[in-house]
Amino acid sequence: MPRFHQRALFRNTLRLILCAGLAIAPAANASAPSQPVAGPVRALHLTVELLPLHDSIQPGGNTLIGLHFTLDKGWHVYWINAGDSGEPPTIKWTLPAGITAGAMQFPAPRRLPLGPLMDFGYEDEVLFPITLSADSTLKAPSAAPLAAHVNWLVCREVCIPGKADLALPLQVAAQQGPPDPTRQALFDRFRSLLPQPLPSSAKAVFGTTPSGFALALTGHSATSAQFFPLDDSQIVNAAPQPVQGVDGGIQISLKKDVNFRTPLAQLNGVLLLGDGTAYEIHAAPGPLPAAVAGASSAGFLKLARFIGLAFLGGVILNLMPCVFPVLFIKGLSLVEASRHPHSHVRAHGLVYTLGILVSFWAVVALLLGLRAGGRQLGWGFQFQSPGFVAVMALLLFFLGLSLAGMFEIGLTVTNTGSSLASRHGYAGSFFTGVLAMVVATPCTAPFMGAAIGFALAQNAAVALAVFTALALGLATPYLLLTFHPVWMRHLPRPGAWMEVLKQATSVFIFGTVIWLVWLFASSAGVDALTALLAAFLLLGIAGWILGRWPARRVPSVFAAAVIVLAVATPLYALWQFPVTDSGTARAATGSSQAGWEPYSRAAIEQYRAQGRPVFVDFTARWCLSCQVNERAVLNRADVRRRLHDSGIVLVRADWTKHDEAIASALSELGRSGVPTYVFYVPGQPAITLPEVLTPGIVFGALDQLQNRPKEKQEARLKQDSQP
């Protein structure tokens, strides 16, 4: 069966299941009250209530009512077009005479991946504004009690239909009092997300392409956008929507649904721009604007720039603490190899580079495959898995035992002659290249963040080119040494000192293991941590066997069985005792006590609606670069004092465990990993800081924020003074 038929079958089957769920909604919500309730109603995975902007309405006047949902973490409700599955909330009013209610208004949604499909909806919190109107014949004062029956579908991995009967004791009054400031801010925040008509200076048209449609927006300064269709089954909702610059604006490529065969007379939807502005568009077919002059050469130069940044970031990555243990190992092998033929040395340099390249290619292939399936993943994503962290800790612990002298696994000062050119030696060089890539992922060097973010937003060929440049940058220093024998003459001669240095290197390896255990414990729980410690004991036994009876077949087979058991022990514990959120909760609590709020997109929008700038620290416990920046810069007394005095709201987005909301926010910023540091300023583009922070960088950004209002005021005064 073709893939598109499988997708359509899956989508239709899912909708049938959802309809069946709606049919048995009363059973799923037996605890919901049957009488209208004034105030919040708690249901499965959400709280719902009717909120008035004002407590009264004037005869002949209007007021706003909001249907307000507060959702549990990870759960969502749907937009007016739910996407590939789901249903939007509905409301049925029971109103007194003389009161009428307008249609429920839907703020701009978010893309919510669901396997190979894509839904449109809201997480965390949403308010749907509704306009109430009062007849001029109503008498004041009088009561105008409202009642509403609300249905919804709330989803995560499963979907649960819900309903509630809500009441609102509204009053008819001659004078309408001022709204509550907190409630006003809530309404303002979600009203700012309502799609607006296109400005008269802007125009939207669409045209057909071989794969679907191209939607062009001209007469506007937008540089990025997402399209949400109002009509169902016209485009493939989960398909990427690449944006390119055209003459006078931008153009979005949309993939047509294979089941849509009717000629399209109008493309209806909501266009959400990168700055958060949303427009409702009804685009007619028309000629598409020409590509920007020089776009192809500009695109090539842009690609070349990001490839250069990736290569430079890979070179600098050799100086990051993550890679130090591997550099010690390669340094020792390079000193040992200095007495052997240069052709053999160069061969090992190439094999080491191949190991780095293959591992980078494998990671980018996995990343692109998972992202194509709807997952929002980025650089270092594997460290979000406790199982991967456990395997890495065991691998490095076993390597540390070897370096400490318990047994030998390839690197030895007594093994001279042809071993460097032997098959085992080449396998060791390749493995070291793989290890260098793996241990490098918790670090992000300067220039890497922008390059990786750009790569993962492009097609597979571009992504592969950027990651290849990053891999070559990481391998280049060692490769250059192997290809320049003159440089190797400056290395010290091999000798007994190498054995001492090799054993000293194990200290750095064990230090890395301690960090991995700390990271594992923060997210896996006590039971899994106990299993990991038991696995270390088993590896110690296996190392003792290999050291006590080297090159013996039976002991080696027994040691291999012990190693397999050691690796399986923590993985079984993770499966038997599900991963807890205790570590993440502790981290969030610590951040809150230190003046940092946990990440919430709704909270950030609320602060921006209140006119308050927000500084977001996108971080993770497994990200060493993040930890260094926090301890060396963000936690400094003078930096914290300056942030506090500037009225900045501090928000910490902890990506230690995968979080789709944080991944989506990073993607909108053109990044795909941490660290990322952003100032969100009301009515202005976000300011993104470099990956490596200094106090001067933070102070400079704060000075820029303080100068922007002055520059705007001076510009307005200058404009007003002109005749």
FENTA-V456227 format. One record per backbone hydrogen bond with DSSP energy under -1.0 kcal/mol. CO is the residue of the C=O (numbers start at 0). NH is the residue of the N-H. If there is no record, write none. Layout:
CO	NH
CO	NH
//
This chain:
1	5
2	6
3	7
4	8
5	9
6	10
7	11
8	12
9	13
10	14
11	15
12	16
13	17
14	18
15	19
16	20
17	21
18	22
19	23
21	24
23	27
24	28
28	31
36	166
40	47
42	45
44	71
45	42
46	69
47	40
48	67
50	65
54	170
56	172
57	60
60	133
62	131
63	52
64	129
65	50
66	127
67	48
68	125
69	46
71	74
75	154
76	121
81	119
89	150
91	148
93	146
95	98
97	134
99	132
109	120
111	118
113	116
116	113
117	83
118	111
119	78
120	109
121	76
122	124
123	70
125	68
127	66
128	104
129	64
130	101
131	62
132	99
134	137
141	171
145	167
146	93
147	165
148	91
149	163
150	89
151	161
153	159
154	75
157	155
159	153
161	151
163	149
164	36
165	147
167	145
167	169
169	143
170	56
171	141
179	183
180	184
181	185
182	186
183	187
184	188
185	189
186	190
187	191
190	193
192	107
195	279
198	201
202	217
204	215
205	285
206	213
210	255
211	208
212	253
213	206
214	251
215	204
216	249
217	202
223	273
225	271
227	269
233	256
235	238
241	252
243	250
244	291
245	248
247	218
248	245
249	216
250	243
251	214
253	212
254	235
256	259
266	282
267	229
268	280
269	227
270	278
271	225
272	275
276	272
277	195
278	270
280	268
282	266
283	205
289	246
291	294
293	297
294	298
295	299
296	300
297	301
298	302
299	303
300	304
301	305
302	306
303	307
304	308
305	309
306	310
307	311
308	312
309	313
310	314
311	315
312	316
314	317
315	318
316	319
319	322
322	326
323	327
324	328
325	329
326	330
327	331
328	332
329	333
330	334
331	335
332	336
336	339
340	344
341	345
342	346
343	347
344	348
345	349
346	350
347	351
348	352
349	353
350	354
351	355
352	356
353	357
354	358
355	359
356	360
357	361
358	362
359	363
360	364
361	365
362	366
363	367
364	368
365	369
366	370
367	371
368	372
369	374
370	373
377	380
379	382
380	383
381	384
384	388
385	389
386	390
387	391
388	392
389	393
390	394
391	395
392	396
393	397
394	398
395	399
396	400
397	401
398	402
399	403
400	405
401	404
413	415
421	425
422	426
423	427
424	428
425	429
426	430
427	431
428	432
429	433
430	434
431	435
432	436
433	437
434	438
439	442
444	447
446	450
447	451
448	452
449	453
450	454
451	455
454	457
458	462
459	463
460	464
461	465
462	466
463	467
464	468
465	469
466	470
467	471
468	472
469	473
470	474
471	475
474	478
475	479
476	480
477	481
478	482
483	486
483	487
486	489
487	490
494	497
495	499
496	500
497	501
498	502
499	503
500	504
503	506
504	508
505	509
506	510
507	511
508	512
509	513
510	514
511	515
512	516
513	517
514	518
515	519
516	520
517	521
519	522
519	523
524	528
525	529
526	530
527	531
528	532
529	533
530	534
531	535
532	536
533	537
534	538
535	539
536	540
537	541
538	542
539	543
540	544
541	545
542	546
543	547
544	548
548	551
551	555
552	556
553	557
554	558
555	559
556	560
557	561
558	562
559	563
560	564
561	565
562	566
563	567
564	568
567	571
568	572
569	573
570	574
571	575
572	576
580	584
581	585
582	586
583	587
584	588
585	589
586	590
587	591
588	592
589	593
590	595
591	594
596	651
599	603
600	604
601	605
602	606
603	607
604	608
605	609
606	611
607	610
612	648
613	679
614	650
615	677
616	652
617	675
618	654
619	622
622	626
623	627
624	628
625	629
626	630
627	631
628	632
628	633
629	634
632	635
635	639
636	640
637	641
638	642
639	643
640	644
641	645
642	647
643	646
648	614
649	596
650	616
651	598
652	618
658	662
659	663
660	664
661	665
662	666
663	667
664	668
665	670
666	669
675	617
676	688
677	615
678	686
679	613
680	683
686	678
693	697
694	698
695	699
696	700
697	701
698	702
699	703
700	704
701	705
702	706
703	707
706	710
707	711
708	712
709	713
710	714
711	715
712	716
713	717
714	718
715	719
716	720
//
